[in-house]
Each structure stands twice: as C-alpha cells, then as structure tokens.
Amino acid sequence: MTTSNPSLHFLFFFSLLFSNSLFLRKALADGVTSLEAKQLRDEVREMFYHAFNGYMNHAFPRDELRPLSCEGEDTLGGYALTLIDSLDTLALLGDRERFASSVEWIGKNLRFDINKTVSVFETSIRVLGGLLSAHLIASDYATGMKIPSYDNQLLSLAEDLARRLLPVFDTPTGIPFGSVNLLHGVDEHESKITSTAGGGTLTLEFGVLSRLTNNPIYEQVTKNAVLGLWSRRSKLNLVGAHINVFTGEWTQKDAGIGTSIDSFYEYLLKAYLLFGDEEYLYIFQESYRAAMHYLFNDPWYVEVNMDSAAIVWPLFNSLQAFWPGLQVLAGDIDPAIRTHAAFFSVWKRYGFTPEGFNLATLTVQHGQKSYPLRPELIESTYWLYKATRDPRYLDAGRDMVASLQYGARCACGYCHIADVEFHKKEDHMESFFLAETVKYLWLLFDLAVGPDNLVENGPYKYIFSTEGHLLPATPQISLATEHCSYFGAYCNTGDSKQKTESSDVSRDHQETNGSRLYDEWDHSGFPSDSSLTPVSGLIKGLCRGLTHEQKYGIKYLASVDTPPEDESANQREQTVVQSTSVVVISDQRADNSPSKSNNEHESHKN
C-alpha cells in the first residue's frame, strides 16, 4: 500500500479564500473561451431556474420536487425544504425579488411545532444553515440584498428549531442521537447508534447561532460532541463510522474519508477558520495527518480498520469527492490535484460518479450504481480552479454541465440517475441540487469570466457549510469571544438584534505578482488605524495588542514561486505552492516518517 506522508502543509489560512478577484486575466481552458465561459455561466443559471421554478410551480410548499411526474413530496419535515435550501443561491445570483418574497413567505408561514421525527444532521445543515445564511444576507445593507421589511424572522425560526434539536445532546457521551421529534423530543425507542458525520457536523450552524443570539449553549453542545468523538479515536488517530452514543463503543470501525465520516473532517477545519478555536485546528491537524498516512493509496483513498489500519474496502465512494476541495482549504494542493484527476476519470467513464466504484475490479460497486445529483466533485473542481487557475478544471466543469443537461434534465427539474451505466432516471430531486450542485458550477464559471458575486466581491469573506450555505466571517461571528477590555474588540452587547454596519472605507489591498498581501487587513473592512471611532457601538477599530492570528485564527503570508521540483518537501524552510494565491506555512513535525518529494508522482490529466 502506497502511503502519503506530507509535512502537512497546513496553513493558518490562505489568501485565496480572502481575495476578491484575482487572476482575471489568466488564460481560460483551451476549449473554453472567455465567451464560452460566460455562456456556460448563463446556462448554469438557467439550470437553476429550470429546477427552482419546477419546484415552485409543482411542489411548493412540500419539501422536494419529483421532476419526472411534476409533483411534490415531503422528505424531511414537510416545511418547504427546497425553498429554504435555495435562499442563499437566490441571493448569490442577485435575484432580489425572489429572495425577498421567499424570505417573507418563510417568516410568515414556517413553523416547527409539528409532530415530525427528523434527521438531526440533515435538518441542521439544510434547514438551520439555510435560515441562518439567509438571515445574515437579508439583515445587512452591506450584502446588497437587505430586505427593508425584514425583522429577524429567520433568526427567530432558527433559534426555535435549534431549541427543538437540543434534547439529542442529552447523552452520557455528549454525542447526539441521530433523530428527534420536533414536538416531543427524543423517542424512548430512538436508536443509540449514530454516525461520526452525524455527531461531528453541527458546529458551524450551531456556533453561528450562538454568536448571533449571545447564547453559548448551542456552540457548547456541538463542541462537546466533537470532543466526545475525538476522545474515542484509536491509537492511530482514526475514527470509525458509527458509535453508540451511550456507551461510546464503536459499532462500525471502518475508517475513511467518505460515507458516514466525511464532514467530520470538513467541520474541524472550517470551525477553526470561522471561529478561530485552536482546539479544532489541533484535532484537524492530527486527524488529517492520520488520514493521509493510513487511508491515502495515492491517488485514491481506502477504508481501513481504525485499530489495525488493515484495508477493509478498496472503494471510491462519491462522498469522498469533497476531499480535494478540503485539501485546498488546508493548503495541501499536490495530492488534491492527483486525487481529483482520479475521481474525475470515473465521471468521464460513466458521465456521472456512482455512489461506489470498486478499486479492485475497476467497476461500479454492486448496489451503488446511482448518482443522486451530488455536488462534491463539482465543489472540489471549483476550489481547485480557484487555487490554481488550471484550465483543466473549466474543461471538467463543462463536461459536468453536459452530463447534467443531457443525462439528468427532466420535464420539471433534474432527476436522480438510478444507474450510471445506463443513465436510467429516477423521479427525485434532492434540495442540495439547488443549494450546492448548481451553485458551485455557477461560481466556477463566474470566476473564469471575472467574478461579480457576493462571495468574491462582497463585504465579508465566507465559509461554505457542508450544504453550501454561506456563513460570513463578520465581527459578530468571528470575534465574539474578544473582550471589550481590548481596544477595538468586538463587544458582545447581549442584543441579538443589533447589527454591525459595514464601513464604506476602501478595501483596496496591495498586490504583488498576482497575490495579495493581507498583513494589515481587517475582516470588517476597517482600515488598520487604531484611532477609529466606534461604529454602531460595536466596532472600535483594531486592537494593536493582538495579532491577526489571535483575532481571527488566520495568518496571511505573501505567496512565492514553487522551488525546483527536485527539492523535497522536508528540506523546505517554508512550504509553498505555485503562485496561485494559496498561501501555506509548513508544520515542522517531530516524527521520523519518510516524506515523498513532489516529483515522485505525476498529476493525472484527462
């Protein structure tokens, strides 16, 4: 088994995520001209509205659309799931009218005091995340999508929903049950077995809610869940797939990066990036290092026994496809490129990625032949293009659009593919198609044309939730733990309705060789002048006594060129990647594990 042992090129973030519009003059893909990129962006926009209008005309207010029969179905709780999941995509597309009318309808009509048993994981990432993201957009003039009549209705709904989810955390381990009844709480016969992803992928949504409402309980219970899982890791720093929330015993010891575990890794890194909690950073570093050592069979990932590291499944499952995108966030670009190329080769072979692809037989895994419109490979394509501006990722995006248009488009929306070998359609469209799949495709081509959207040019820098919802690094969210004794700290006033107004000062930054220097940059957009007067009674300027890392959990460095290929990674004083605005700093480890030089592996190109 080939193992990878990178020096964990872990960043304290990268200017790529916090840049506005870099590399606008870079060449596009060989077959994708600038004009075609614009046409593809417009085509993806039309794809969104074909599906969204199909839902609104034939399924609303039921949860999801059946795109073949043009009917609706309730799949989660019976509360207009697809509309909630689509809110921030409407805002991203600049559709002020439909965004405002949708927010208004939800504020007036949505209620959670219903006798429905729901998945805690899916309800958190789709509904709670959708409400919070839309609230943050609708309540802030700086986003350009402020709704004048809006009065925090979505935030109130989000808090009501979260209160109804809280009983699931009442377990001896702190790891939550997987389901809850929104009216009656946890059923006495509820299963005590939950997945690692289910217990460890709640921190962003609940943490944001805590910081918006000044109620720490939501953030505390979700962090306790993560610590409960991590404290039961194996001696190899691996976690299994399923665990008993009462005894803490692993009921499935298969360790991987895909099904049942995937977003556990994702939220460790993103919780650190959004909240600056270094405990999440430490756990991510340790777990990522273990995953790369024991699970990485270059360029694929396998599942192993968490105790012995013996291979259990030589299987690519489609949920693994988020991993290259996460590696971009972590600054580990080289393996991300190779893995994405391998994963995309499966898409090219079938037109879609099946739920499972057997690496031993190189065939679709029996019983895992479907493609339910998943966004993960598209998400990684977007992040790798943003990091590298490599034209191959626009080519990949074009192929993905073609596959969806010719293989999945139905009368009223887009259909699940029941069998990727025969492209048989199934009458179902998950809400995440509108929340993620088309969102990442649109962002990819908009980036190629020259971005003009909330994410790239807006007043804040955004972390994407695992459902693709936009969570901004506003002072109220990212600086909530600052103390008012520091000049310039974010002061928690206890008024959840008080809003931080955006400064209209210039946010121009110095540019050098296509990358930006952020040494003196402030998230809130305020200039680095500690003599600033207070704004809205909340922001008082910058605190000179704190470093940026202390304030934001983020460190910026100027990117530089890649060293010669024959220079091994462990010989570098500072780990760098190509001048793509991805900025990393090396983690000098004390272990004696061998490190592979960059030229030992060739990137796969399609």
Buried (B, 14 or more C-beta within 10 A) or exposed (E): EEBBBBBBBBBBBBBBBBBBEBBEEEEBBEEBEEEBBBBBBBBBBEBBBBBBEBBBEBBBBBBBBBBBEBEBBBBBBBBBBBBBBBBBBBBBBEBBEBBBEBBBBBBEEBEBEEEBBBBBBBBBBBBBBBBBBBBBBBBBEBBBBBBEEBEBBBBBBBBBBBBBBBBBBEBEBBBBBBBBBBEEBBEEEBEBBBBBBBBBBBBBBBBBBBBBBBBBBBBBBBBBBBBBBBEBBBEBBBBBBBBBBEEBBBEBBBBBBBBBBBBBBBBBBBBBBBBBBEBBBEBBBBBBBBBBBBBBBBBBBBBBBBBEBEBBBBBBBBBBBBBBBBBBBBBBBBBBBBBBBBBBEBBEBBBBBBBBBBBEEEEBBEEBBBBBBBBBBBBBBBBBBBBBBBBBBBBBBBBBBEBBBEBBBBEBBBBBBBBBBEBBBBBBBBBBBBBBBBBBBBBBBBBBBBBEBBBBEBBBBBBBBBBBBBBBBBBBBBBBBBEEEBBBBBBBEEEBEEBBEBBEEEBEBEEEEBBBBBEEBBBBBBBBEEEBEEBEEBBBBBBEEBEBBBBBBBBBBBBBEBBEEEEBBBEBEEBBBBBBBBBBBBBEBEEEEEEBEBEEBEEBEE
